[in-house]
Amino acid sequence: MRGRLALLSLVVSILGCSSSDEEPTKQVPTLEPGGCGLSYDWLPRTQVGSVVSSSELAETRSAPVVDTLLSLAGLSALTPSPYGAQVFTLRYTTQDKGQRVEATGMVAVPWNEDAPAFDAPVLLELHGTSGFSGPCAPSAPATQHDYALALTILASRGFVVVAPDFIGLDAADDGTQSPNPRHAYLNAEQVAVGALDMVRAARAMLPKQAAVLARPSKDLYLWGPSQGGHAVFATELYAPYYASEFRVKAAVALVPPTDLVALAEHALSVASPTTVALVGAMVSLDRHYSDGSAVPQLLTDADPTHFATRMPTLMDTDCSPAKEFDGVTDVAEVFQPSALTSAQSKSFDSFAPFGCYALENSFTTTSVKRVSDTPFLFVLGENDDLVYSPVEREDFDRLCAFGYRMEYLECAGADHVQGATWSIPEQVRWLMDRVDGKPLGTLCQRAPAQQCDAQQ
């Protein structure tokens, strides 16, 4: 049972067809990027989305091998797999705050020996929280083979799977220097821009690889858990502005932190896993939008923890800084009194500058106008104490009132990870129904929590 749970949990760090690639006729909307005091222009398309380097991993797996892996993970319902998979690493060009940078990730493609080539939709896999610096990247040497395994399972459904590490998580970084650029944790623009540029680079890279069967189309499906669920919403929001050549067909957001203001107020009210996540987000965002000098307005610097002084450094050097909060039982040990007052009065949105960061990166309060109409599957865990379920249930209703078309699934008895892993069969069926053009189910109605198909 322990082995099955480990493999099932691995899949959530990631998680199946022919279509025309004719360029759609559309008017591209315009957007001024930045927000919260930042203002700059995006680089032109010619300077981003190109391949710097790529290589194939010795990870090609046949469909029967994938079936064995699925069975070990308790996902026999997904067998038999139509394909095996090949996996590649990729370094590519993108941009951060209008400056050209490089980023890394992995690409998995369907594979069967002697099978004919075919057009395949792209599944943009947006990973959960892994850390804040290069050694924490999913495709870094220490973790890339495990990550390739999860991508293989996804590619076996018939998708070209594009899995960015996120800007600032450079897999070639050995951690000896501060990241440049830094990963802006829960920043919507940075993650969307980097992800969409990797799709462009993957589409340029794959035709040059020998024996690759799948020709990636411009049909794009989004999938991601936790931080990746937030990134799903972000990429869907920014795609029409930044990469209008793609057709975003459907999105699966698993345990997503969509309302950063309400989550912050919960994190400031009771010591919990949400408290730790808030610290990481706000330190990261203050260094993205400014110079990090506002952190002492949020965090205490008292003995013995010195959170205000130590957390920025730890986030640059340690993939598990959350352990610094072991033993914290009172939020007053972490946050300044003014921050705690903002939570008590339900006014974190006006707690400068952090309220702006939360508003700008939440999806009913962002300044970025939504111009798309992508259908979503929105998945929660009943007992999630990290992306706190009561907050996200309310935000589901708010997002629906805002115009999002979403189906709802809540896994009974599930914590944060289980909410995403126990629902894998439902996620795959929902995605394949969208690929097959089947009608959507009931929209914008929160059903009671139910036992999900892969519950252990």
C-alpha positions as CSV (number, residue, x, y, z in Angstrom):
1,M,0.0,0.0,0.0
2,R,2.8,2.4,0.8
3,G,4.4,1.9,-2.6
4,R,1.1,2.5,-4.4
5,L,0.5,5.7,-2.4
6,A,4.0,6.9,-3.3
7,L,3.5,6.3,-7.0
8,L,0.1,7.9,-6.9
9,S,1.4,10.9,-5.1
10,L,4.1,11.2,-7.8
11,V,1.5,11.5,-10.5
12,V,0.0,14.6,-8.9
13,S,3.3,16.4,-9.2
14,I,2.2,16.4,-12.9
15,L,-1.3,14.8,-14.4
16,G,-6.0,11.3,-23.7
17,C,-7.0,12.8,-31.2
18,S,-6.6,14.7,-34.2
19,S,-7.2,18.3,-35.0
20,S,-6.7,20.9,-37.6
21,D,-3.7,23.2,-37.2
22,E,-5.1,26.0,-39.3
23,E,-4.5,29.4,-37.8
24,P,-7.8,30.8,-36.4
25,T,-8.9,34.2,-37.4
26,K,-9.2,36.4,-34.3
27,Q,-8.5,39.9,-33.0
28,V,-5.7,39.8,-30.5
29,P,-6.5,41.8,-27.4
30,T,-3.9,44.1,-25.8
31,L,-2.7,44.2,-22.3
32,E,-0.3,46.4,-20.3
33,P,1.7,43.9,-18.3
34,G,3.0,44.4,-14.7
35,G,0.7,45.6,-12.0
36,C,1.2,46.7,-8.3
37,G,3.6,49.5,-9.5
38,L,5.4,47.5,-12.2
39,S,5.2,48.7,-15.8
40,Y,7.1,47.4,-18.8
41,D,6.5,46.1,-22.4
42,W,6.7,42.5,-23.4
43,L,9.4,41.5,-25.8
44,P,8.4,40.7,-29.3
45,R,7.5,37.1,-30.3
46,T,10.7,36.7,-32.3
47,Q,12.8,36.9,-29.1
48,V,11.0,34.3,-27.0
49,G,9.8,30.7,-27.3
50,S,12.9,29.4,-29.1
51,V,15.0,26.3,-28.3
52,V,18.3,26.8,-26.6
53,S,19.1,23.1,-26.1
54,S,17.3,19.7,-25.8
55,S,18.1,16.1,-25.2
56,E,16.2,12.8,-25.0
57,L,16.3,10.9,-21.7
58,A,16.8,7.2,-21.8
59,E,13.3,6.8,-20.5
60,T,11.3,5.5,-23.5
61,R,8.6,3.2,-22.2
62,S,6.2,0.9,-24.1
63,A,2.4,0.9,-23.5
64,P,2.6,-2.4,-21.6
65,V,5.2,-0.9,-19.2
66,V,3.0,2.1,-18.7
67,D,0.0,-0.2,-17.9
68,T,2.2,-1.9,-15.2
69,L,3.0,1.5,-13.7
70,L,-0.7,2.5,-13.7
71,S,-1.6,-0.8,-12.0
72,L,1.0,-0.3,-9.3
73,A,-0.4,3.2,-8.7
74,G,-4.0,1.8,-8.2
75,L,-5.0,3.2,-11.6
76,S,-5.9,0.1,-13.5
77,A,-9.1,1.8,-14.6
78,L,-6.9,3.8,-17.1
79,T,-5.5,0.7,-18.8
80,P,-4.9,-0.4,-21.5
81,S,-2.8,2.6,-22.5
82,P,-3.0,3.6,-26.1
83,Y,0.7,4.6,-26.2
84,G,4.0,4.5,-24.4
85,A,6.2,7.6,-24.3
86,Q,9.5,9.3,-25.1
87,V,10.7,12.1,-22.7
88,F,13.0,15.1,-23.5
89,T,14.6,17.9,-21.5
90,L,14.3,21.3,-22.9
91,R,16.0,24.7,-22.3
92,Y,14.2,27.6,-24.0
93,T,13.9,31.4,-24.2
94,T,11.2,33.4,-22.4
95,Q,10.9,36.6,-20.6
96,D,10.5,38.0,-17.1
97,K,9.3,41.6,-16.6
98,G,10.2,42.4,-20.2
99,Q,13.7,40.9,-20.0
100,R,14.8,37.9,-22.0
101,V,15.6,34.9,-19.8
102,E,16.0,31.2,-20.1
103,A,14.0,28.5,-18.5
104,T,13.8,24.7,-18.4
105,G,11.4,21.8,-18.4
106,M,10.5,18.4,-19.9
107,V,8.4,17.2,-22.8
108,A,6.8,13.8,-23.1
109,V,5.4,12.5,-26.3
110,P,3.3,9.4,-27.2
111,W,5.3,6.6,-28.7
112,N,4.6,3.2,-30.2
113,E,7.1,1.3,-32.3
114,D,6.2,1.4,-36.0
115,A,3.0,3.4,-35.3
116,P,2.1,6.1,-37.9
117,A,2.6,9.8,-37.1
118,F,-0.5,11.7,-35.9
119,D,-1.6,15.2,-34.8
120,A,-1.8,15.4,-31.0
121,P,-3.2,18.0,-28.6
122,V,-0.8,19.6,-26.1
123,L,-1.3,19.0,-22.4
124,L,0.4,21.8,-20.5
125,E,1.3,20.3,-17.2
126,L,1.8,22.9,-14.4
127,H,3.4,21.4,-11.4
128,G,2.7,21.8,-7.7
129,T,5.0,23.7,-5.3
130,S,8.5,22.3,-5.4
131,G,10.6,25.2,-4.0
132,F,11.9,28.6,-5.1
133,S,15.3,27.9,-6.7
134,G,16.9,25.8,-9.4
135,P,17.8,22.7,-7.4
136,C,14.1,22.4,-6.6
137,A,13.0,22.3,-10.2
138,P,11.1,19.1,-11.1
139,S,13.5,18.4,-14.1
140,A,16.6,19.0,-12.0
141,P,19.0,16.0,-12.0
142,A,17.9,14.7,-8.6
143,T,14.2,14.4,-9.5
144,Q,14.0,14.3,-13.3
145,H,13.7,10.5,-13.6
146,D,10.8,10.4,-11.2
147,Y,9.2,13.3,-13.0
148,A,9.7,11.6,-16.3
149,L,7.7,8.7,-15.0
150,A,4.7,10.8,-14.2
151,L,4.9,12.6,-17.5
152,T,5.1,9.2,-19.3
153,I,1.7,8.2,-17.7
154,L,0.2,11.4,-19.0
155,A,1.6,11.1,-22.5
156,S,0.3,7.6,-22.8
157,R,-3.2,9.1,-23.1
158,G,-2.3,10.6,-26.5
159,F,-1.2,14.1,-25.5
160,V,2.1,15.9,-26.1
161,V,2.9,16.8,-22.5
162,V,4.8,20.1,-22.0
163,A,6.0,20.5,-18.4
164,P,7.8,23.8,-17.5
165,D,9.8,24.1,-14.4
166,F,8.6,27.7,-14.0
167,I,10.8,30.7,-14.5
168,G,13.4,30.9,-11.7
169,L,13.5,27.1,-11.2
170,D,16.4,26.5,-13.6
171,A,17.3,22.8,-13.6
172,A,20.9,23.6,-14.4
173,D,21.3,25.9,-11.4
174,D,23.4,24.2,-8.7
175,G,22.2,26.4,-5.9
176,T,25.5,28.1,-5.2
177,Q,24.2,31.5,-6.2
178,S,20.9,33.4,-5.8
179,P,18.5,32.7,-8.5
180,N,18.4,35.2,-11.4
181,P,15.6,35.7,-12.2
182,R,13.8,34.6,-9.1
183,H,10.7,32.5,-9.1
184,A,7.7,34.6,-8.3
185,Y,5.6,32.2,-6.4
186,L,1.9,32.5,-7.2
187,N,2.5,35.3,-9.6
188,A,0.0,34.8,-12.5
189,E,1.9,36.6,-15.3
190,Q,5.3,35.1,-14.8
191,V,4.1,31.5,-14.7
192,A,1.7,32.0,-17.7
193,V,4.3,33.7,-19.9
194,G,7.0,31.0,-19.2
195,A,4.5,28.2,-19.7
196,L,3.2,29.4,-23.1
197,D,6.7,30.1,-24.3
198,M,7.7,26.5,-23.5
199,V,4.8,25.3,-25.6
200,R,6.2,27.3,-28.5
201,A,9.6,25.9,-28.0
202,A,8.4,22.3,-27.7
203,R,6.5,22.8,-31.0
204,A,9.8,24.0,-32.6
205,M,11.9,21.2,-31.0
206,L,9.8,18.1,-31.7
207,P,9.8,18.1,-35.5
208,K,13.6,17.9,-35.4
209,Q,13.7,14.8,-33.3
210,A,14.0,11.4,-35.0
211,A,11.2,8.9,-34.6
212,V,8.8,11.3,-32.9
213,L,5.3,10.2,-33.8
214,A,3.2,13.0,-32.4
215,R,2.9,16.3,-34.2
216,P,1.8,18.9,-31.6
217,S,-1.3,20.8,-32.7
218,K,-2.3,24.2,-31.4
219,D,-5.1,22.7,-29.3
220,L,-4.0,23.3,-25.7
221,Y,-5.3,21.6,-22.5
222,L,-4.2,22.8,-19.1
223,W,-3.7,20.7,-16.0
224,G,-2.2,21.4,-12.6
225,P,-2.4,20.7,-8.9
226,S,-2.0,23.3,-6.0
227,Q,0.4,26.0,-7.2
228,G,-0.1,24.4,-10.6
229,G,-3.9,24.8,-10.2
230,H,-3.3,28.5,-9.7
231,A,-1.1,28.5,-12.8
232,V,-3.9,26.8,-14.8
233,F,-6.1,29.8,-14.1
234,A,-3.3,32.2,-14.8
235,T,-2.4,30.6,-18.2
236,E,-6.0,30.5,-19.3
237,L,-6.3,34.2,-18.4
238,Y,-3.1,35.4,-20.2
239,A,-3.2,33.1,-23.3
240,P,-5.4,35.3,-25.5
241,Y,-3.1,38.2,-24.8
242,Y,0.3,36.5,-25.0
243,A,-0.1,33.5,-27.2
244,S,-3.3,33.9,-29.2
245,E,-2.1,31.3,-31.7
246,F,-3.2,28.5,-29.3
247,R,-6.7,27.3,-28.8
248,V,-7.2,26.6,-25.1
249,K,-9.8,23.9,-25.1
250,A,-10.2,22.9,-21.5
251,A,-8.6,23.3,-18.0
252,V,-8.3,21.0,-15.0
253,A,-7.5,22.9,-11.8
254,L,-6.8,20.7,-8.8
255,V,-6.9,22.1,-5.2
256,P,-6.1,25.6,-6.6
257,P,-5.4,28.7,-4.5
258,T,-7.6,31.1,-6.5
259,D,-8.5,33.7,-3.7
260,L,-5.2,34.8,-2.2
261,V,-6.9,37.5,-0.1
262,A,-9.2,35.1,1.8
263,L,-6.5,32.5,2.1
264,A,-4.2,35.2,3.6
265,E,-6.8,36.2,6.1
266,H,-7.1,32.5,7.1
267,A,-3.3,32.1,7.3
268,L,-3.1,35.2,9.6
269,S,-5.8,33.9,11.9
270,V,-4.7,30.4,12.8
271,A,-1.3,28.7,12.6
272,S,-1.7,26.2,9.8
273,P,-0.1,25.0,6.6
274,T,-1.7,28.0,4.9
275,T,0.4,30.2,7.2
276,V,3.6,28.8,5.8
277,A,2.4,29.1,2.2
278,L,1.4,32.7,2.7
279,V,4.9,33.6,3.9
280,G,6.5,32.0,0.9
281,A,4.1,33.7,-1.5
282,M,4.3,37.2,0.0
283,V,8.1,37.2,0.4
284,S,8.4,36.0,-3.2
285,L,5.9,38.5,-4.6
286,D,7.5,41.4,-2.7
287,R,10.8,40.6,-4.3
288,H,9.1,40.3,-7.7
289,Y,7.2,43.6,-7.6
290,S,9.7,45.5,-5.6
291,D,13.0,45.0,-3.9
292,G,11.8,42.9,-0.9
293,S,12.2,45.7,1.5
294,A,8.5,45.5,2.7
295,V,9.0,42.0,4.1
296,P,9.7,43.3,7.7
297,Q,6.3,45.0,7.6
298,L,4.8,41.5,7.3
299,L,7.1,39.2,9.3
300,T,8.5,39.5,12.7
301,D,12.3,39.4,13.2
302,A,12.3,38.4,16.9
303,D,14.4,35.7,18.5
304,P,14.8,32.9,17.9
305,T,13.3,32.6,14.4
306,H,14.1,35.9,12.7
307,F,11.7,35.2,10.0
308,A,11.9,38.6,8.2
309,T,15.7,38.3,7.9
310,R,16.1,34.6,7.3
311,M,13.2,33.6,5.0
312,P,14.4,35.3,1.9
313,T,17.8,33.6,2.1
314,L,16.3,30.3,2.9
315,M,14.0,30.5,0.0
316,D,17.0,31.0,-2.3
317,T,19.0,28.1,-0.8
318,D,16.7,25.5,0.7
319,C,14.0,23.5,-1.1
320,S,12.2,22.8,2.2
321,P,12.1,26.1,4.1
322,A,8.7,25.1,5.6
323,K,10.5,23.1,8.3
324,E,11.5,26.4,9.8
325,F,7.9,26.7,11.0
326,D,7.9,23.4,12.9
327,G,6.7,24.1,16.5
328,V,5.0,27.4,15.6
329,T,1.6,27.4,17.3
330,D,0.7,31.1,17.3
331,V,0.6,33.4,14.3
332,A,1.9,36.2,16.5
333,E,5.3,34.3,16.3
334,V,5.4,34.9,12.6
335,F,3.5,38.1,11.7
336,Q,3.7,41.8,12.7
337,P,0.7,43.1,14.7
338,S,-0.5,45.3,11.8
339,A,-0.7,42.3,9.5
340,L,-2.7,40.3,12.1
341,T,-5.1,43.3,12.5
342,S,-5.8,43.3,8.8
343,A,-6.9,39.7,9.1
344,Q,-9.1,40.3,12.1
345,S,-10.8,43.2,10.3
346,K,-11.1,41.3,7.0
347,S,-9.1,44.0,5.3
348,F,-5.9,42.3,4.0
349,D,-6.7,43.7,0.6
350,S,-5.8,47.1,1.9
351,F,-2.7,46.0,3.8
352,A,0.0,47.7,1.5
353,P,1.8,46.5,-0.5
354,F,0.8,42.9,0.2
355,G,-2.9,43.4,-0.4
356,C,-2.2,44.5,-4.0
357,Y,-0.1,41.4,-4.6
358,A,-3.0,39.2,-3.4
359,L,-5.7,41.1,-5.4
360,E,-3.6,41.1,-8.6
361,N,-3.0,37.4,-8.5
362,S,-6.5,36.3,-7.6
363,F,-8.9,35.7,-10.4
364,T,-12.0,37.7,-9.6
365,T,-10.0,40.7,-8.5
366,T,-7.1,40.9,-11.0
367,S,-6.8,43.9,-13.2
368,V,-6.4,41.6,-16.2
369,K,-9.8,41.3,-18.0
370,R,-10.8,37.8,-18.8
371,V,-11.6,37.5,-22.5
372,S,-11.7,33.7,-22.9
373,D,-14.5,31.1,-22.1
374,T,-12.6,27.9,-21.4
375,P,-14.5,25.1,-19.5
376,F,-12.9,24.1,-16.2
377,L,-12.9,21.1,-13.9
378,F,-12.5,22.4,-10.4
379,V,-11.4,19.8,-7.8
380,L,-11.1,20.1,-4.0
381,G,-10.3,17.9,-1.1
382,E,-12.9,18.0,1.7
383,N,-10.3,18.2,4.5
384,D,-7.6,20.4,2.7
385,D,-6.0,22.5,5.4
386,L,-3.3,24.0,3.0
387,V,-5.5,25.5,0.2
388,Y,-8.2,25.8,2.8
389,S,-11.4,24.2,1.4
390,P,-14.0,26.6,3.0
391,V,-12.3,29.5,1.2
392,E,-12.1,27.8,-2.1
393,R,-15.7,26.5,-2.0
394,E,-16.8,30.2,-1.7
395,D,-14.5,31.3,-4.4
396,F,-15.9,28.6,-6.8
397,D,-19.2,30.3,-6.4
398,R,-17.7,33.7,-6.9
399,L,-15.8,32.6,-10.0
400,C,-19.0,31.2,-11.5
401,A,-20.8,34.5,-10.8
402,F,-17.8,36.1,-12.5
403,G,-18.5,34.1,-15.7
404,Y,-16.3,31.0,-15.4
405,R,-17.9,27.8,-16.7
406,M,-16.8,25.1,-14.3
407,E,-17.7,21.6,-13.2
408,Y,-17.1,20.8,-9.5
409,L,-15.7,17.7,-7.8
410,E,-14.9,17.4,-4.1
411,C,-13.3,14.2,-2.8
412,A,-14.7,13.1,0.5
413,G,-12.2,12.8,3.4
414,A,-9.3,14.0,1.2
415,D,-6.5,16.3,2.3
416,H,-4.6,18.5,-0.1
417,V,-2.6,15.9,-2.0
418,Q,-5.4,13.3,-1.8
419,G,-7.9,15.7,-3.4
420,A,-5.7,15.7,-6.5
421,T,-4.6,12.1,-6.5
422,W,-7.8,10.3,-5.6
423,S,-9.6,12.1,-8.5
424,I,-7.1,11.1,-11.2
425,P,-9.6,8.7,-13.1
426,E,-12.3,11.4,-13.0
427,Q,-9.8,14.0,-14.3
428,V,-8.7,11.8,-17.2
429,R,-12.2,10.9,-18.2
430,W,-13.2,14.6,-18.1
431,L,-10.2,15.6,-20.3
432,M,-10.9,12.9,-22.8
433,D,-14.5,13.9,-23.0
434,R,-13.4,17.4,-23.9
435,V,-11.0,16.0,-26.6
436,D,-13.9,14.0,-28.0
437,G,-16.2,17.0,-28.0
438,K,-18.7,15.6,-25.6
439,P,-21.2,18.0,-23.9
440,L,-20.2,19.4,-20.5
441,G,-22.0,18.2,-17.4
442,T,-23.7,20.3,-14.7
443,L,-22.0,23.7,-14.5
444,C,-21.4,25.9,-11.4
445,Q,-23.2,23.7,-9.0
446,R,-21.3,22.5,-5.9
447,A,-22.3,19.0,-5.1
448,P,-21.5,17.4,-1.7
449,A,-18.2,15.7,-1.3
450,Q,-18.1,12.2,-2.8
451,Q,-15.8,9.2,-2.7
452,C,-13.4,9.7,-5.6
453,D,-12.4,6.8,-7.8
454,A,-8.8,6.3,-6.8
455,Q,-9.3,6.6,-3.0
456,Q,-6.9,4.3,-1.2
